[in-house]
């Protein structure tokens, strides 16, 4: 956000009220109250919501308190007694872990797609953890953009259709294979949501015997194109049956399984990358949290958009 731009109070209020049911039990206030010490500035979960909102809008900590002076509802509705300082926001941001953001993203996605989920789409995309310093480009211009650099991360997403809500997210190094990252991704996906899935959509990178076996065990139809070097051994195994169907009747297989749904996750990546801001954090774990805030903001906008229809 530019220094001349201000925070829209209605957007911030909508973000706080819509996530209140998730944040109140996740970030409770301390129950022990003593007569010593300075009184609390406000509710802990509200300050956490403002911190995540600031990171998703690319607002630095020193600019956040002045921009909140126009948000009168924070004091009028009893969320805060006064506007906190930048050190308070930064201290609260440090206390928020990556696991908190992961569970927050999954909770919004599950609530958005709870009643209408039939398909699960999985894919990954590379993200460059950018920095606002030109010095890095000058000093490390040869090795800065290499794929093995710490500046690159691969984000694995699980999207529920037809809501296009993110129900699982996992960040790995860029050299990790997609099929190897599916296990950690499914661990971060709600088990209740997996029981409702009827079809599993993925590209050729997920063509693996273990993945096909897992889909068969869970009663899910795998919609995964076989690789060009796949061999039909003539057995009744799930992976051989898929190779046989796709080779002998490819037109019928494509029409019945709607393979075009694999492109839905690319739309999600494209929407996030269009508004992907410059990450100004110095430490790697803070950069990962700022990256997770972008997908959290996408899930929030997607839920609000669907509620307004």
Buried (B, 14 or more C-beta within 10 A) or exposed (E): BEEEEBBEBEBBBEBBEBBBEBBBEBBEEEEEEEEEEEEEBBBBBBBBBBBBBBBBBBBEBEBBBEBBEEBEBBBEEEBBEEBBBBEBBBEBBEEBEBEBBBBBBBBBBBBBBBEEBEBBBBBBBEBBBBBEEEEEEEEEEEEBEEEEBEBBBBBBBBBBBEBBBBBBBBBBEBEBEBBEBBEBBBEBBBEEBBEBBEBBBBBEBBBBEEBBBBBBEEEBBBBBBBEEEBEBEEEEBBBBBBBBBBEEEEEEBBEEBEBEBBEBBEEBBEBBEEEBBEBBBEEEEBBBBBBBBBBBBBBBBBBBEBEEE
